Amino acid sequence: MNIELGHSKIVRRAYGIDEIALVPGTRTVDPQITDTSWEIGGIKREIPIIASAMDGVVDVNMAVSLSKLGALGVLNLEGVQTRYEDPNPLLTQISSVNKDEFVPLMQEIYKQPIKKELITKRIEEIKMQGGIAAVSGTPIAAMKYREIIEKSGADIFFVQATVVSTEHIGPKGTESLDIQSLCKGMGIPIAVGNCVTYEVAMELMRAGASAILVGIGPGAACTSRGVLGVGIPQASAVADCSSARDEYQKESGKYIPVLADGGIVTGGDICKCIACGADAVMIGSPIARADEAPGKGFHWGMATPSPVLPRGTRIKVGSTGSLERILRGPALLDDGTHNLLGAIKTSMGTLGARTIKEMQKVEVVVAPSLLTEGKVYQKAQQLGMGK
């Protein structure tokens, strides 16, 4: 639906996750026989959840644990894990300072240069413990460390920035990342993001990306939308990029998974993203709440330590249970943040979807009152959906 904004600007209405609902069809399925499996770069996973490449979310131990539980965790190659041999004292310091001291502290901590030997060491540590070595870096890191990443035995490389495109105009004499060359020349699968439009998603797939990350600014700790004014609400962004995936499959015969990245907190959020077309989701704050998370109950964005324009903040998420409880249950909380796999399987069963592909085809409606309708007591008592 297009809307006239003044005399000369036509704008399109876009929808966020909280504004939509999923509609049951003519059948239901026993949740026990639903299949939540999906594949990225030839790697098959049971749980369609990826833990974000953020320092408060994934370290070596978390990456290994996520792998063994059937999910996937991505290690940030430009964070404290590759700047410090022992990052734990720094993580403790980050979690203990007050909010006014936080950004200057982060800028100071992240001044320490990245050590190439630590990139190799972290990847090898994950592999030695039987984990899947999924790692992440910005386009600049991709140019600087691509050979090290590949030689160290990484299984998949996520190239991530606030916005990624196939065409970048830089100052004269500077080198820009050639995404097509990277995707075709590196010997491991490359996931690329972030994007929010049909056109860019299509270009990235044609360039050879093995997966597309969708989302600009919806993350719990991200402030890009406030600082830059950039972004598209997640439901519309995922639907648009999923359309590009389907069109690209018709064009090439290749299926490129779409990953909804950011703004996803509960099992219901995950289900709605899949119904909009996502194959899996990337989440940060829900995993940061695990007892084992390196952030010690805190969560912050990848752009938070920027020395010139921080786009992120530190939020307190607390520690609510083990990683296994958050992913597989049993749930102890009533707000949809425990047993995320159980929520997905139960929603699929309720909607009559046996597979992720079938879940992508369920009916979606615009429902701005979905989270508030009839919830007066929950809101008043700060229970369940009223928290």
N, C-alpha and C positions, 0 to 999 in steps of 0.2 A: 504494500500500500504506500503510495507516494503522497507526500504532504507538501503544500506550498509554504515555504518559509520566506515571507516577504514577497517582493515583486519578481525577483530573479533567481531564487534558489529553490529547487525542488529536492526534498529530502525523503529518504526511505525510513519507514518505521522498523526498528530492530528490537528483538526480544531477548531478555535475560532468562536464566534458568528458573528463577523464582516466578516468572510470569506464565509458565506453561504447565500442563498436566498431561498424563498419559491415560488413554481410554481403553478399558478392557474390551476384548472382542467377543466372538461367539463361542470360544472354547477356553478352557484352562488346562494347565499342564502341572503334573506333580513336580515340585521344585527339585526333587531328587534326580530326575532324569533330564534336567536342563543341562546344556553344555555351554559353559562360559569361556571355553578355550579360544585363543586367537594366536596370531603369528606376526612377528616383526623380524624382518631380515633373516628369515629361515629359522628363527628361534621361536618355539612354541611355548606358550604359557597358559596355565589354567585360569589365573585370575587376571582380568583386564585392567590392572592397576600398575602404574609406574610411579615410584617415589621420586619426587623432584630433585634435581641436582643442586641442592642447597646445603650449605654447611651445617645448618641446624637439623637437617633431615637424614642425610646419608653420609656415612663414613664406611670404611672397609667392612666392619662387622655387620652393619645394617645392610650393605649390599649383598653380603653372603646370606644373611638371614632371610631377606626378601626373596632371593633366588630359591632357597630351600622351601619356602612356604608357597611357591608357585607364582609369585609376582616378579617384579623387576625393580631394582634401585639404580639410580644414575649418580655417579660420583662427579662432583664439580672439580675439574682439573685446574681451575684458577682460584680455588679457595684455600683455606688454611691447611688442608690435607697435603697440598703440594708446595706450600711455602715453609712449613715447619715440620721437622722430624717428629716432634711430639706436640700436636696441636691442642691437647687436652687442657693445659693451663690457660691457653688463650680462649678456649670455649667457655671455661669457667668464668674468666674475666668478663666476657661478653654477656653472660647470663646474670652477672651480679651488679653491673653499673646501673645508675639511674638513667632515666630517659633523656636527660639533657646532656649527659656525658657519652651517650651511646654512639652517635654518628662520628664525632672526632676520634673516639677509640677505634671504631671500625676502620676509619681512614688510615690511622696509624698502623694497625695490625696488618692491613692489606698492602702496606708499602713494601713489605718484605718481598723480594723477588721470588718468582716461581723457580723451583729447582728441577731441572730436567730429570735428575736421578730419582726424585721422589715420584714423578709421573710413572716411571717404570716400576718403582717399588710398589706403589699402591695397586697398580693393575696386576702385578704378579702376586701380591698378597691376596687379592680377591680370587684369582684363579687357583692358587695353591689350596685354598679352603673350599673349593668346589663351587664357587659362585660364578655368576655370569658377569663379566666385566663390561658393563655399560658405562661410558664416560662422556662428559660434556665439556664443551668449550665454546667461546665466542668465535666469530669468523677470524679474528686476529690470531687466536690460539690455534685455529685450524691450519693457518698458514705456517705458523712457527713450529708446531709440534706434531704435524701429521705423521712424519716418519717414525718418531718415537712411539706414538700411540699404536701405530700398526705393528711395529717390531716387538712391542712389549706384550702383544697377544690380546689386545682389547677385542671384544666380540662385536661391539657396535658403538659408533661415535655419534653423539648428538651435537649438532652445530646449532647453537642457540643465541639469539639476541632479542632485544625488545621487538624489533621488526627485521625480518630477513627477506630479501628479494634477489632475483637473479641479475638485476642491473643495479650497480652502485656507482655513483659519480663521486669521486674523491678529488682532493687537491692534485694539481699537476705534479707528476713525478712520484706519486705514491702508488703502492701496489694494492689492488683490491682482490678479494677472494673470488675465484672463478668456481662457482658451485658445481657447474657441470663437470669441470676438470677434476674437482675433488671427488665427486660421486663416482665418476667413471674410473679414476686413477687409483683410488685407495682400495686396498684389498679387503675391506670390511664394509658392512652396511652403514649407510649414513642417514640418520634422521635429521630433518631440517625444520627450523622454526624460529621465530613464530610468525604466523600469518593469520589473516582473518577474512580474506576474500577469495571468491571463486577463481579470479584471474591469476592471482599470485600462487595459489595452491596448484593450479594447472601448470604454471610455468616451472615450479619447483619439482613437480612429478616428471615433467618432460626433461628436466635437467638430470634426472637419475636418482632423486631422493628415494630412500627405502621406506620412509614414513614422514608424515607431515604433522607438526605440532601447531595446534590452533588455539589462539588466545592472546590478547594484548591487554594487560592491566587488570584482569579480574581477581588475581591472587590475593589472599588474605593479607599478605605483608607487602604487596606492591602498591606504589603510589603513582605509577606512570600516568594513569588517567587524570589524576589531579594535577600533576606537574606538567605534563605534555598535552593533555586534552585529547589523547589519541586512544582509539579502541572501538570495538563493536561488541555489544552484549553477546554473551557466549552462546546462547541457543541459536541465534541467527548466524553467528560466525561458523559454528560447527555444521549447521545445515548447508550453508553455502559451500564450504570446503569439501563436505561429503559429496555434494553434487558434482564437484570437479573430479573427485576420485572415481565416481561411477562413470562419468563421461570419459575419463582417461582410460578406464578399463575397456570400454567399448572401442576406443581408438587404438590401444596398444596390446590388449590382452593381459596386461599386468594389473594386479590388485595392490594398491598402495594404502596401508592403514592410516587412518586419521586419528590423531590423539588429541582429545580435548584437554587443554592445559590451563588450569587456573580457575578459581571461583567455585571449586567443588569441595564440599565439606562433608555431606552426608551420603548414605547409600542412595537416597532418593535423587540427589544431584547426579550421581553416577548413572543411574538408570535413565534419567532424562537426557543426559548427554548421549548415551548409546541410542536412545530412541530418535535423537536428532541426526544420527548417522555416524557417531564416533565408534571406532573399533575398540578403543580403550581410553583410559583417562590418566593424566599425570596429576598427582596431588602432592601438596607439601604439608600444610598445617595438620591434616588428620594423622599423618605418619609422624610428624614432629611431636605428637602427644604420646607416642610410645615410650615406655620406660627406658628402652634401649637407645633412644634417639640422642645424637651427640649434642643437640641444642639445650639439653637439660630443662625442658619445659618451655623453651623459647624458640621463635621462628623468625627468620629474616630473609629478605629477598636477595637475589644475586647482584642487583644494581645498588644495593644499600651502601656499600663501601666506596662508591664512586668519589674520586677526589674533587670533582668539579660540580656534579649535579646528582646527588643521591636520589634514587627513585625506588624507595622502599624503606621500611621501618622494621623495628623489632616488636613483635607482639608476643604476649604471654599466652601460651596455649595450655600450659599445665601438662602433667603426666597422668593419663587416665587408665593405663593398663599396658599389658605386654603387646608387642607387635602382633603376636599370634591372635590375641583377643580382638585387636582392632581389625585384622584381616579376616579371621575365621571364626571368632567367637570362642566361647559363648559370651553374649553381650551382658554387660553389667549396667550400662547406661541406657536411658530411654529416649535419647535424642538423635538416633540414627548414625552415630559415629563409631559404634562397635559392630563387629561381624559384617563388614562391608560385602564380603562374598555372599553371605546368607541373604542380605538385602537384595542383591542383584538376582540371585536364583529365585527368591520368593516373588519378586516383581515380575520376572520373566514368566514364572508359572501362572501368576494372576492374569497376565496379559496374553497368555497362550503362546508364548514364544519359546521354542525349544533351543534355539541357538542365538548367538549374537546377531547373525545376519537377519533372522526373523525379528529380533528385538528392534532392529533398525527400521522396520517397516510398520511398527504399531502406530495407531492414530495418536496424534498430538493436538491439543487444543490450547488456545490462549486462555489463561485462567489466573488473572492477577490477584484473586482472593484465595487462591489455593491454600496458602500457608496461614491465613488468618481466619477463614470462615469457621465459625463454631468453636474457636479456640480461646474463648474469653477466660475460662478458668485456668487453662494451662498458662496463659500469659500472666494472669494475676498472681499465680502461685509459682511462676518460673519453673515449670515442669515441661518435660517433653519438647514439643514444638514452641513452647513459650519461653525457652531459655534465651 
